[in-house]
């Protein structure tokens, strides 16, 4: 039983690491592309805990032509109203 808990803990840790990696990539993109990191983006991204949803969000944000477009995509995903 202890071994199983350790494995579950390791899997959860890996998932958290992947989520954080994608969140960081999104923030880095905003800073690089638009020369700023808008307030609240970190908090909005932290609300998304589904890996596939976050990966889809990253792809959509990377396609954004403007900061406002990127923020709208993030807001929809964080609210759960988008398909992200």
C-alpha positions in Angstrom: 0.0 0.0 0.0 2.8 2.4 0.8 4.5 1.8 -2.6 1.2 2.6 -4.3 0.9 5.9 -2.4 4.5 6.7 -3.4 3.7 6.0 -7.1 0.6 8.2 -6.9 2.6 11.0 -5.3 5.2 10.7 -8.1 2.6 10.8 -10.8 0.9 13.8 -9.2 4.3 15.5 -8.9 5.0 14.9 -12.6 1.6 16.3 -13.6 2.1 19.4 -11.5 5.5 19.9 -13.1 4.1 19.6 -16.6 1.3 22.1 -15.7 3.8 24.6 -14.3 6.0 24.1 -17.4 3.1 25.0 -19.7 2.0 27.9 -17.6 5.6 29.3 -17.6 5.8 28.9 -21.4 2.6 31.0 -21.8 3.8 33.7 -19.5 7.3 33.7 -21.2 5.5 34.0 -24.6 3.5 37.0 -23.4 6.6 38.7 -22.0 8.6 38.0 -25.2 6.0 38.8 -27.8 4.2 41.7 -26.2 7.0 43.0 -23.9 4.8 42.7 -20.8 3.1 40.3 -18.4 -0.3 41.5 -17.6 -1.5 41.4 -14.0 -3.6 38.4 -13.1 -2.3 36.0 -15.8 -0.5 33.8 -13.3 -3.7 33.5 -11.2 -5.9 32.8 -14.2 -3.5 30.1 -15.5 -3.3 28.5 -12.0 -7.1 27.8 -12.1 -6.6 25.4 -15.1 -5.5 22.0 -13.8 -6.4 19.8 -16.7 -3.2 19.1 -18.7 -4.9 18.7 -22.1 -6.9 21.8 -21.7 -3.8 23.8 -20.7 -1.9 22.4 -23.7 -4.7 23.5 -26.0 -4.8 26.9 -24.4 -1.0 27.3 -25.0 -1.5 26.5 -28.7 -4.3 29.1 -29.0 -2.4 31.8 -27.1 0.7 31.2 -29.3 -1.6 32.0 -32.3 -2.8 35.3 -30.8 -2.0 38.4 -32.8 -2.5 40.9 -30.0 -2.1 41.0 -26.3 -5.8 41.6 -25.9 -6.6 38.5 -28.0 -4.3 36.4 -25.9 -5.8 37.7 -22.7 -9.3 37.0 -24.0 -8.3 33.4 -24.8 -6.8 33.0 -21.3 -9.9 34.6 -19.6 -12.3 32.2 -21.5 -10.2 29.2 -20.5 -9.9 30.2 -16.9 -13.7 30.9 -16.7 -14.4 27.5 -18.3 -16.5 29.2 -20.9 -14.2 28.5 -23.9 -13.4 25.2 -25.6 -9.9 25.4 -24.1 
